[in-house]
Amino acid sequence: MEGIQKTLEGRVAIVPGAIKGIGLEVAKALSNLGCRLVLPVYDWLDSLSKMRSELDAINAKYIHISADLRKERDVEKVIEKALEEFQRIDILINNIERGGWPIVHGPYTQEQWRLEWETTINAKWYLFNHSLQYLKRAQGVVVNISSIAGIVGRSGPASLVFNDCYSLSNRAIASLTQQWARLGAPEVRVNELQIGFVETRHGPGTRGWSVLTQEQRRSIVDHTLLGRIGTAQDVARAVVFLVRDATFMTGALLRLDGGYVLGGEKVSPMPEGIVSPEEPTFGGSIKPDSLD
């Protein structure tokens, strides 16, 4: 199709959170399309060797940098290293967040509240601000990865999973996405992917999921129209669409939740009704033509 790029050959993508899970799948998908990768790492370092082996297996071109993205100076270091190694920045996948499950962490402490806000909001803000001038030069793209927690909050089956500051932070991302789309235009596209219950993030492969009972897990799946948990590959494919294909889209908020927000309610069959075919369809027993 005319205007649709087949590859992203030579582009440079910053992908936080690529040490495992969704971030790693996104990094691999972008690498397979020809991107060179800049990967900030900070925690989950026990997964670092697995990340390297999976990227090496596909001959990915990448560097990883130790950086606490809650600290502005560390973000500056990531940008400097990207430019030193690759001389450009084309893509920012803003995949950084922190959310404590109520069923795991219990009531908030000040430290947990601060950690969630600083990681989910401040780090994204630093990354965007410090990369924007280079993204503009490259006519680049930003994808903010957020959660439907910003829509549903601590309610229903999700109330054991999404806590208050995490929900607040993810609602705030929508405002940033739209503001950044204005700041980036016309050179830079900025869109947001609001994900639901996905493996390795609010699904299987997480500590919180293992704490939920079978009934609690089932209630989450039953609340999802498609009747399943999402995969990291589902997210990676959506990110590729936003980066490569959505060339006339900016400031958009896309939900990738299998229909969780809609609630999983089924539509009843259309009833026969009680109106007979010969019954008048206007109100009352007096016909309009009797007034002439």
TAPEBEL-V850736 format. One record per pair of residues at least 12 apart in sequence whose C-alpha atoms are under 7 Angstrom apart, sorted by the first residue. I is the first residue (numbers start at 1). J is the second residue. Records with the same first field share a line. If there is no record, write none. Layout:
# TAPEBEL-V850736
I=J + J
This chain:
# TAPEBEL-V850736
4=245
5=244 + 245
7=33 + 34
8=33 + 34 + 35
9=33 + 34 + 35
10=34 + 35 + 36
11=35 + 36 + 90
12=35 + 36 + 37 + 88 + 89 + 90 + 91
13=35 + 36 + 37 + 38 + 89 + 90 + 91 + 92
14=37 + 38 + 39 + 91 + 92 + 93
15=27 + 38 + 39 + 92 + 93 + 94 + 95
16=39 + 40 + 41 + 94 + 95 + 96
17=41 + 95 + 96
18=39
19=41 + 47 + 48 + 51
20=47 + 51
21=200 + 232
22=232 + 235
23=95
25=232 + 233 + 236
26=236
28=55
29=236
31=60
36=61 + 62
37=61 + 62 + 63
38=62 + 63 + 64 + 82
39=63 + 64 + 65
40=64 + 65 + 66 + 67 + 78
41=64 + 65 + 66 + 67
42=66 + 67 + 68
65=78
69=123
70=118 + 119 + 122 + 123
72=126
75=126 + 127
76=130
79=131
88=134
89=134 + 135 + 138
90=135 + 138 + 140 + 141
91=140 + 141 + 142
92=141 + 142 + 143
93=142 + 143 + 144
94=124 + 143 + 144 + 145
95=144 + 145
96=119 + 120 + 124
97=116 + 119 + 120
98=116 + 119 + 120
99=116 + 166
100=163
101=160 + 161 + 162 + 163 + 208
102=160 + 161 + 162 + 163
103=160 + 161 + 208
104=208
113=165
116=165 + 166
117=165 + 169
120=169
121=169
135=188
136=187 + 188
139=187 + 188
140=187 + 188 + 189
141=188 + 189 + 190 + 243
142=189 + 190 + 191
143=190 + 191 + 192
144=191 + 192 + 193
145=192 + 193 + 194
146=170 + 192 + 193 + 194 + 195
147=170 + 194 + 195 + 196
148=194 + 195 + 196
149=162 + 167 + 170
150=167 + 168 + 170 + 171
151=171
152=261
153=167
157=219 + 220
158=220
161=202
177=190 + 191 + 192 + 251
178=251
181=250 + 251
189=249 + 250
190=250 + 251
191=250 + 251 + 252 + 253
192=252 + 253 + 254
193=253 + 254 + 255 + 256
194=253 + 254 + 255 + 256
195=255 + 256 + 257
196=256 + 257 + 260
197=229 + 230 + 257
198=229 + 230 + 231 + 232
199=229 + 230 + 231 + 232
203=229
222=264
223=260 + 263 + 264
224=258 + 259 + 260 + 263 + 264
225=258 + 259 + 260 + 263 + 264
226=258 + 259
